[in-house]
Amino acid sequence: LFEAVNAFLLNALHSDKSTGAEAARQHLKGRGLLLKELRQPEQELKDSYTGGERIEAGYFPDAAELRAYLEAGGQFTPEEIGRAIPIPKAAGRLSLTLRERGRIIGFKFRSIDGTEPKYLNLEGYKKENHLPGLTRAENVVLVEGELDAMRAHTAGFKEVAALGGSFISDKQIEAALRAGARSITLALDNDAAGKTATRAAVEALLRYQEKTEKTFAVFVCHYPEGCKDFDELLNPQEGKEQAAAMLQTR
């Protein structure tokens, strides 16, 4: 069901037939994210596409269109469809398909016109239980936002996953370890709040080690002067090289 919802959202972003999708495309372009970079080749196999590893961007026009799309397939019951329909306030927003080790774990909807709240989650998704964008890696790099992780994946940094905020939970640490992490690198935002969150995250990781006696290395990234986050780091043409260098000198 979530894969069918994902196909609808992806198609809506890339189709000129979806009212309002152009605003979402321009929002992504303004962040330096181009559609040709975002969409993987296998995503062209719309209905048979069954997942990748990275966070995906789509567009949610409204509930009626999504419901009609899901009903037309005849695969799902009305009750199942009802659970997959976002709340009305999510209409007209950029959608983020959240994957953890390839499996869709939920959807997030981002405002593109300044409407608050900036983010809405599909009902039932609990961000403290997951690391969107997580794949198997010996070193898992954690950023705050899903768009930061999506930008990192587009640039080839597959080991990056998103906390969905600035707090790290025990369940998120366990998810990273189950994915094979032998080290966890923090690359949270490079502002006052982010630095405070980084210190708290280091303390949480060390407490977890003490409590569980599990062993893994903890690293902290140091951004170039004036750079706020991973998304901003990758925006210049030379950003990919800077990001690679930062991850090597953590």
N, C-alpha and C positions, 0 to 999 in steps of 0.2 A: 504493500500500500504506500509506504513512504517513497519507494522508488518511482511509483506512478505519480505521486505528488511532485517529486523532484523533476520528472520529465516535463510536467506541465509548467513549473516555475522557470526551468531553463528555456523552454520554448517561448514562454511569454517575454522573457528579456530579449531574446534574439529575433523576435518577430515584430514587424512593423504594424501588425494587425492589433496588437495589444495597446489599448488606450493608456497613455501615461508611461509606457516603457521607455520612451525617448529620454524622459527626465532621469530615469534610473541609469540609462547608458551614459548620459552626460555627467552624472554624479561620479560614476566609476572612472570615466575619462579624466575628470578633474583630479582624481587621486592617482593618476598615472596608470590606471588599469584598463587595458584595451581588451575588447571582446575576443579578438583573435588569440590573445594570450591566455584568456581565462578558460575558454572552452577546449577541452581535450578532444582529439580526433574521434575517439570512440563515443563521445557524447552525441555525435550525429546519428547514432543508432538509437533514436529516441526511446521507443517503447521497450527495446531489448537491452538498454543500458543498465547494468546492475552494479554500478559503483566503482569508485576509484578510491584513492587514499586522501585526497585533499578536500578542503572546504570549497563549496561551489556557490556561485552567485546566480540568482534568478530574480524574477519580479512577480509580485502577487497583485493581479488586477482587482479581483474581488471574489467573494465566496461563491457567488452564483456560477461564475465561469468554471471555477475549480470543481464544484459539485457536479456540474453537467459533464465535465470531462471524465470524472471518475465513474459516474453512472453509465456513461456511454460504453465503457469497457465491459460492463456486466460482470466484473470479477469480485466486487465487494458489496457487502450488505449495507443498508442505510445506516446501521449503527456504527459500522467500521468507518464509513465515510464521514459521519458526524464527528468522530474523534480526531479525524485528520484535517478538519476545516479550521483555519485560524479564526481568531475573534475578528469582528468587523473592523476594529481600529487598525488591523494589519493591512487593510486594502491600500493600494497605492504606494507600498513600501518595497524597497530592495529586500530580497530574501537571501538568506545564507543557509545553505544545506550543511548541517553539522555532521561530520563523519568521524568516527573513532575506529581506527584500524579497518577502514573500508565500510563499516556498517553505519547506516544513517541512525543517529541517536536523537535527532530533533531538528527543528527549524527556528531560526531567529529572523526577525523582520526589523530592518533599520529605516528610520525616517530619513527622507531625502529633502524635506522642505522645512526642517526646523521644528516639526511637530514633536511635542513631548508626550510620553517618554521617548527617548531616542531609540530604545530597543524594546521589542516585545518578543517573548518566547511562545512557541506552541505549547498549549496547556499540557502539563505532565512532564515537561523537560526540566530537570534539576541540574543547573550548571555545576554545582559543587560535586556532582558524581562523575563528571566526564572531563576529558581533554580533547575538544574538537581539533581535528587535523592530525591526531596522533597516529603514527605508524611505527612499525618495529624499527628500533634504532638503539645503538649502544649509548649514544648521548642524545637525550631529549632536551631540546631548547624550548623554554616556556616564555611566551609573550602574553600581554594582557588581552588584546582584542582579537576577535575572529578575523577581521579584515587585515590585521597585521600578519596573521598566520597565512591567510589566503595569498597575500602579496609575496610572502616568503616562499610558498610552494610554487607560485608562478615563476619565481626567479631560480627555482631548483633546490631550495633548502627544505627538503622533505622532512627533516627531523624536527621542524618547528611545530609546536602545538599551542593552543590558546587556553588560558585559564578562564576566559570569559569575565575577567575582572582583575582585581589586584590581590585577591585572597587565595591561598592554596590550602586545600583540604587534604586530610589523610587519604580519602578515596581517590583523589587526583594523583597523589604520590604513588599509591598502589597501582593505578592504571599505567603510569609511566614504567614502573618496575615490571609489571606483567608484559609490557611491550619490549622487554629486554634491556631497559636502561641500566647501564653501569655507572652513569653519571647524569646529573641534571644541571642544566645551565639556565640561569635566570637572565632574561633580557627584557625586563619590565620597563615601563616608560621612564625616560630620563628627565623627569621633572621632580619637584619636591615631593609630591604625593607618591610618585613611582619609586623614589629612593627610600621613602619610609616603608612602602610595601615590600621592597626588596629585602630590607633588614628583617621585617616580620616573616617573610618567606624563608629566609635563611634559618631563622630561629625555629620555624615550624619544621623544616627539613631535619635539623639537628635533633629536635625533640622526638621526631618520628624514629630516627636512627637509634636514639637512646632507648625508646620504648620498645622497639621491635627487634633491636640488635641486627638489623639488616645493614649491609655495607654498600655504600655508593658514594661517589665523589660529588661535591657541590661546587659549582663555579658561578661567578657573576660577571656578566659582560659590562664593558665600559664603552659607552657610545662616544663618537667624536664630539667635540665641543659644539654646542648649539643644536644637536640632533635630538629630537624628542622621542622617537620610537622606531621600531623596525620598519614600519611602513615608510616613514620619512627617510630613513637611511637608504632605502632601495629606490627612492624617487629619482635622484640624479643618474645620469648615464653610467657614472663610475660606481654607483651604489653597490652593485653585486660584489665587486672586488673589495669594497670597504667592509661589507658585511662578512665576507669570508675571512678577511684579516681580523676582524673583531672577534669572531668565534674561535680563531686560532690563538688569540692573545688574551683570552678571558682571565 
